[in-house]
Amino acid sequence: MKMKQLMMAALLVLAVSGMSLSPKALKETSVTYQVDPSYEVVIPTDVAIPFLAEEVAYGKIQIQEAILEENKCILVEMNSGGALVNDENPSATIPYQILCDGKPFTGQKYTKAGEETKLEISISKEDWNKAAGGTYRTAVTFRISYVDKE
């Protein structure tokens, strides 16, 4: 058995040493790597508005991670009904606005990780004074798209 292994090893050494590579035998290969765009966007979570609060922090839209193609960005659009609706009596509402830096917010483009937009919910004192008792709710919808910068 050992003799067989020794002969096989000797034949292998002879075969390898008998090979030669000429410059014409060298070949080039190409290596490619694809980095797919990816991103992580954090949007505000549920919030409870205290009674008579005229401005409440709503949280922030934040870009956690972003690997984007050149001339592309992340578009975050927000749609809200603009009114809190009473659970028991849907005709009873409280108008509100979602603001960023004191201006109504509808959407923003983001180009890199770390960018953020702080949002507030605003309800006027007059609208609080008109509100009927009960629990009010609304849904805010965020649409996140990968779009051209321009």
Backbone bond lengths (Angstrom), bond angles and torsions (degrees), N, CA, C in turn:
res aa  C-N    CA-C-N  psi(-1)  N-CA   C-N-CA  omega(-1)  CA-C   N-CA-C  phi
1 M - - - 1.447 - - 1.521 110.09 -
2 K 1.342 116.55 -45.05 1.455 119.58 179.79 1.521 110.35 -65.37
3 M 1.309 116.46 -33.54 1.459 120.25 -179.22 1.534 109.73 -66.20
4 K 1.318 116.30 -40.36 1.455 121.29 178.78 1.524 110.35 -62.63
5 Q 1.349 117.41 -44.35 1.468 122.04 179.58 1.524 110.27 -63.97
6 L 1.343 116.93 -39.78 1.460 121.21 -179.98 1.517 110.93 -65.03
7 M 1.318 116.84 -40.66 1.470 120.70 179.60 1.527 110.32 -67.54
8 M 1.326 117.45 -40.63 1.467 120.83 179.04 1.523 110.67 -63.88
9 A 1.318 116.94 -41.18 1.468 121.01 178.74 1.510 109.94 -64.01
10 A 1.339 117.58 -42.26 1.465 121.28 -179.89 1.512 110.68 -64.46
11 L 1.336 117.68 -41.60 1.464 120.68 178.24 1.530 110.97 -64.43
12 L 1.314 116.96 -39.36 1.458 121.48 178.68 1.526 111.14 -63.89
13 V 1.336 117.63 -43.69 1.465 121.39 178.32 1.512 110.00 -62.40
14 L 1.326 117.42 -42.28 1.466 120.51 179.04 1.523 110.91 -64.57
15 A 1.294 116.87 -42.26 1.459 120.29 -178.97 1.524 111.47 -64.00
16 V 1.340 117.00 -43.67 1.460 120.65 -179.28 1.523 110.80 -68.46
17 S 1.316 117.23 -42.88 1.466 119.51 -177.89 1.517 111.08 -70.61
18 G 1.324 118.04 -22.26 1.458 121.32 179.02 1.515 112.03 -78.64
19 M 1.317 118.51 -16.84 1.463 121.31 179.10 1.514 110.09 -79.52
20 S 1.268 115.91 140.48 1.462 119.12 173.36 1.526 107.86 -136.05
21 L 1.286 115.12 147.32 1.454 120.16 178.36 1.516 108.70 -107.99
22 S 1.277 114.98 124.64 1.458 118.09 175.11 1.520 108.09 -93.93
23 P 1.327 117.67 160.71 1.468 119.57 179.02 1.525 112.87 -56.28
24 K 1.324 117.05 -27.97 1.459 120.24 -179.48 1.525 111.48 -72.63
25 A 1.323 117.77 -18.15 1.459 121.06 -177.95 1.524 112.39 -84.52
26 L 1.329 118.05 -10.81 1.471 120.22 179.86 1.524 109.82 -73.12
27 K 1.278 115.15 136.86 1.466 121.26 -179.67 1.521 109.49 -123.60
28 E 1.310 116.85 150.22 1.459 121.87 174.53 1.521 108.79 -101.08
29 T 1.304 115.15 145.91 1.462 120.62 173.43 1.512 107.74 -125.46
30 S 1.290 115.56 156.05 1.464 117.92 177.25 1.524 108.60 -108.47
31 V 1.302 114.29 146.18 1.452 121.32 178.11 1.526 107.07 -119.30
32 T 1.315 117.34 127.29 1.459 121.12 177.87 1.520 109.41 -123.42
33 Y 1.297 114.31 154.58 1.457 120.03 179.10 1.513 107.68 -143.11
34 Q 1.301 116.96 129.13 1.452 122.26 -179.73 1.527 109.52 -105.25
35 V 1.327 116.52 124.08 1.463 121.40 174.00 1.524 106.57 -104.55
36 D 1.305 115.96 106.73 1.458 120.04 -179.36 1.526 110.11 -76.82
37 P 1.326 116.54 140.55 1.463 119.46 176.64 1.529 110.08 -60.24
38 S 1.317 115.33 140.69 1.465 120.24 175.30 1.521 108.31 -153.41
39 Y 1.312 115.20 154.86 1.460 120.04 178.84 1.518 109.42 -159.74
40 E 1.321 114.16 158.16 1.460 121.11 176.11 1.518 107.60 -129.78
41 V 1.316 115.52 124.07 1.461 121.91 -178.09 1.528 108.24 -117.37
42 V 1.320 115.65 130.23 1.461 121.08 175.75 1.530 107.43 -104.33
43 I 1.324 116.04 129.65 1.469 120.55 178.56 1.532 108.73 -112.91
44 P 1.331 117.62 163.05 1.468 119.91 -179.53 1.531 112.06 -59.18
45 T 1.317 114.98 149.30 1.461 120.77 176.91 1.531 109.07 -96.15
46 D 1.310 115.49 -177.13 1.464 120.36 178.22 1.526 110.07 -57.22
47 V 1.314 116.26 147.72 1.459 121.09 178.73 1.529 109.02 -139.59
48 A 1.304 115.60 143.33 1.466 121.37 174.63 1.525 107.42 -103.89
49 I 1.314 116.40 130.34 1.463 121.30 -178.73 1.523 108.11 -97.15
50 P 1.326 117.13 120.97 1.476 118.86 177.48 1.535 110.53 -67.05
51 F 1.326 115.39 147.16 1.460 121.34 179.10 1.525 110.15 -57.08
52 L 1.324 115.69 133.60 1.463 126.25 178.05 1.531 114.50 70.85
53 A 1.327 118.50 6.24 1.470 120.35 176.58 1.527 108.52 -74.42
54 E 1.318 115.97 123.42 1.456 119.93 -177.83 1.523 112.58 -85.88
55 E 1.325 117.38 -23.36 1.461 120.71 176.55 1.524 108.66 -145.93
56 V 1.332 115.48 127.24 1.463 121.81 -177.47 1.521 109.02 -130.32
57 A 1.325 116.95 135.25 1.471 120.31 175.91 1.522 108.80 -62.66
58 Y 1.326 116.37 129.13 1.463 121.45 -178.98 1.528 111.58 -100.92
59 G 1.300 117.35 -6.59 1.461 120.84 -176.32 1.510 109.78 106.34
60 K 1.325 115.24 -160.25 1.457 117.66 -177.51 1.518 111.20 -145.35
61 I 1.317 113.64 153.34 1.453 121.77 168.70 1.522 104.39 -90.05
62 Q 1.318 117.14 128.73 1.462 119.72 -176.71 1.523 110.21 -138.44
63 I 1.320 115.96 137.29 1.457 121.94 175.78 1.525 107.00 -92.91
64 Q 1.329 116.36 109.11 1.462 121.64 -177.36 1.528 111.36 -79.41
65 E 1.319 116.34 -48.66 1.461 122.23 -179.51 1.519 107.25 -136.12
66 A 1.331 115.63 147.95 1.466 118.38 178.39 1.527 110.35 -156.27
67 I 1.310 114.99 117.16 1.465 122.26 169.44 1.521 103.98 -120.19
68 L 1.323 115.78 102.44 1.458 121.33 -173.26 1.516 111.16 -116.30
69 E 1.311 115.58 153.35 1.450 120.72 173.49 1.531 108.72 -75.40
70 E 1.329 115.35 158.45 1.464 120.27 177.62 1.531 108.70 -60.43
71 N 1.313 116.62 140.06 1.467 124.51 179.78 1.526 113.94 65.73
72 K 1.331 117.43 22.31 1.460 121.77 175.80 1.532 108.66 -119.78
73 C 1.316 116.39 160.41 1.462 121.08 177.75 1.523 109.48 -153.14
74 I 1.307 114.72 172.75 1.463 121.96 177.14 1.525 106.63 -103.18
75 L 1.305 116.31 125.85 1.461 121.57 178.02 1.522 108.11 -106.98
76 V 1.331 116.14 121.95 1.466 120.99 175.43 1.525 106.57 -112.29
77 E 1.324 115.22 116.99 1.458 121.37 178.40 1.530 108.27 -111.88
78 M 1.306 114.91 146.42 1.454 119.99 -178.51 1.522 109.62 -123.95
79 N 1.317 115.42 139.23 1.461 120.99 177.15 1.527 107.92 -131.45
80 S 1.301 115.68 126.11 1.468 119.80 177.06 1.523 108.23 -133.23
81 G 1.313 115.17 154.67 1.457 120.06 -179.38 1.519 113.60 -71.86
82 G 1.336 116.76 -18.69 1.456 120.00 179.25 1.508 114.73 81.56
83 A 1.343 116.62 2.82 1.461 118.99 178.55 1.523 109.92 -148.69
84 L 1.318 115.45 136.34 1.465 121.38 170.18 1.524 106.22 -79.87
85 V 1.322 117.19 137.08 1.462 121.63 -175.75 1.527 109.50 -112.98
86 N 1.334 115.90 133.60 1.452 122.73 -179.47 1.535 109.62 -68.57
87 D 1.343 115.75 130.74 1.470 121.20 -179.03 1.524 112.86 -60.32
88 E 1.315 117.77 -40.54 1.469 122.37 -175.63 1.529 112.75 -85.97
89 N 1.329 116.14 -31.42 1.456 120.79 -175.84 1.537 108.48 -134.26
90 P 1.336 118.12 89.56 1.464 121.16 -175.63 1.525 115.61 -58.65
91 S 1.331 117.92 -15.59 1.468 118.57 176.95 1.533 111.39 -79.20
92 A 1.335 117.48 -14.38 1.473 121.49 176.95 1.534 108.08 -88.84
93 T 1.322 115.47 121.38 1.467 120.19 -178.11 1.528 110.63 -134.47
94 I 1.335 114.02 161.56 1.468 121.05 172.96 1.529 106.37 -127.16
95 P 1.337 117.75 113.45 1.465 120.07 178.76 1.534 110.94 -65.89
96 Y 1.319 116.24 145.43 1.466 121.84 176.95 1.522 109.41 -147.23
97 Q 1.321 114.91 165.94 1.466 121.54 173.91 1.519 108.23 -132.04
98 I 1.327 115.74 148.33 1.461 120.69 170.66 1.520 106.14 -104.60
99 L 1.332 114.86 123.44 1.461 121.31 -172.57 1.528 112.32 -117.96
100 C 1.316 113.66 154.68 1.466 122.59 169.77 1.522 105.79 -131.73
101 D 1.314 116.34 119.35 1.472 121.09 -176.85 1.525 112.15 52.79
102 G 1.333 116.35 40.12 1.454 121.26 175.96 1.510 115.64 80.83
103 K 1.346 118.21 0.25 1.467 121.49 -178.53 1.527 109.12 -117.44
104 P 1.339 117.79 146.50 1.467 120.12 178.01 1.531 111.24 -55.88
105 F 1.321 116.00 135.07 1.466 121.76 -178.98 1.528 109.80 -104.46
106 T 1.328 115.45 130.53 1.464 120.37 174.10 1.525 111.82 -124.94
107 G 1.337 117.17 -25.16 1.455 119.16 -179.80 1.515 112.19 178.16
108 Q 1.344 114.92 165.75 1.465 121.00 -178.00 1.528 108.60 -156.78
109 K 1.344 116.34 145.96 1.467 121.72 173.61 1.526 108.81 -99.18
110 Y 1.334 115.56 142.35 1.464 122.31 -179.54 1.518 108.95 -127.97
111 T 1.344 116.53 141.95 1.470 120.53 -175.79 1.515 114.48 -119.89
112 K 1.349 117.96 -9.00 1.465 118.43 -178.31 1.528 111.14 -156.40
113 A 1.318 114.37 161.23 1.459 120.86 177.78 1.530 109.46 -62.74
114 G 1.317 116.37 145.48 1.461 121.74 178.34 1.517 113.69 96.86
115 E 1.327 117.95 -17.16 1.464 119.17 178.29 1.527 109.17 -70.69
116 E 1.334 115.62 144.46 1.457 119.20 -179.35 1.523 110.93 -151.20
117 T 1.318 114.45 159.31 1.459 122.45 177.65 1.515 107.76 -132.95
118 K 1.328 116.80 118.21 1.463 121.36 178.10 1.525 108.92 -86.03
119 L 1.333 115.05 135.41 1.458 120.82 -176.88 1.528 110.94 -119.63
120 E 1.324 115.11 151.36 1.464 122.19 176.01 1.522 108.20 -131.37
121 I 1.326 115.18 152.88 1.462 120.90 172.32 1.524 106.69 -106.23
122 S 1.317 115.28 131.29 1.461 120.78 -176.97 1.533 110.16 -120.87
123 I 1.335 114.53 130.90 1.467 121.49 175.65 1.531 106.71 -131.49
124 S 1.316 116.37 128.80 1.469 119.21 -177.47 1.530 110.94 -73.52
125 K 1.323 114.76 154.88 1.466 121.40 178.56 1.528 110.25 -60.84
126 E 1.337 116.13 -39.20 1.464 120.51 179.52 1.527 111.26 -61.02
127 D 1.339 116.89 -41.44 1.464 120.17 -179.35 1.527 111.07 -69.78
128 W 1.336 117.30 -34.73 1.472 119.37 174.35 1.528 110.27 -62.30
129 N 1.334 115.77 -42.43 1.469 120.00 -177.20 1.528 112.64 -65.15
130 K 1.324 118.03 -25.35 1.468 122.22 -179.91 1.531 112.27 -87.91
131 A 1.312 118.18 -10.97 1.473 121.65 -171.55 1.518 112.54 -70.28
132 A 1.323 115.67 136.75 1.472 121.92 173.51 1.526 107.82 -81.77
133 G 1.323 116.63 156.71 1.460 120.37 179.18 1.524 111.52 -65.04
134 G 1.327 115.89 154.50 1.467 120.30 176.78 1.518 111.55 134.13
135 T 1.309 114.61 -179.87 1.467 121.73 178.73 1.520 108.67 -96.18
136 Y 1.322 115.78 133.43 1.466 122.19 -178.75 1.522 109.49 -117.04
137 R 1.325 116.01 146.18 1.466 121.91 178.82 1.520 110.50 -143.28
138 T 1.320 113.94 162.30 1.465 121.18 170.62 1.518 107.99 -155.94
139 A 1.310 116.32 165.12 1.466 121.99 174.92 1.523 108.09 -116.02
140 V 1.308 115.43 136.58 1.460 121.84 175.29 1.522 106.21 -114.74
141 T 1.322 116.69 128.41 1.463 122.06 -177.20 1.519 109.91 -108.37
142 F 1.334 115.78 131.25 1.465 121.80 175.93 1.526 108.15 -111.95
143 R 1.322 116.01 130.07 1.467 121.96 175.62 1.528 106.65 -110.84
144 I 1.327 116.41 125.78 1.459 121.84 -178.48 1.525 107.88 -114.26
145 S 1.348 116.09 123.73 1.476 121.35 -176.12 1.531 109.85 -130.89
146 Y 1.315 115.08 153.63 1.466 122.91 174.56 1.518 106.02 -105.66
147 V 1.337 117.58 110.93 1.469 121.47 -169.63 1.527 111.31 -133.96
148 D 1.340 115.47 172.71 1.458 121.49 173.48 1.521 109.59 -68.87
149 K 1.333 117.26 147.26 1.474 121.05 178.96 1.518 111.79 -61.64
150 E 1.292 117.47 -39.98 1.476 121.86 -175.13 1.486 112.00 -88.26
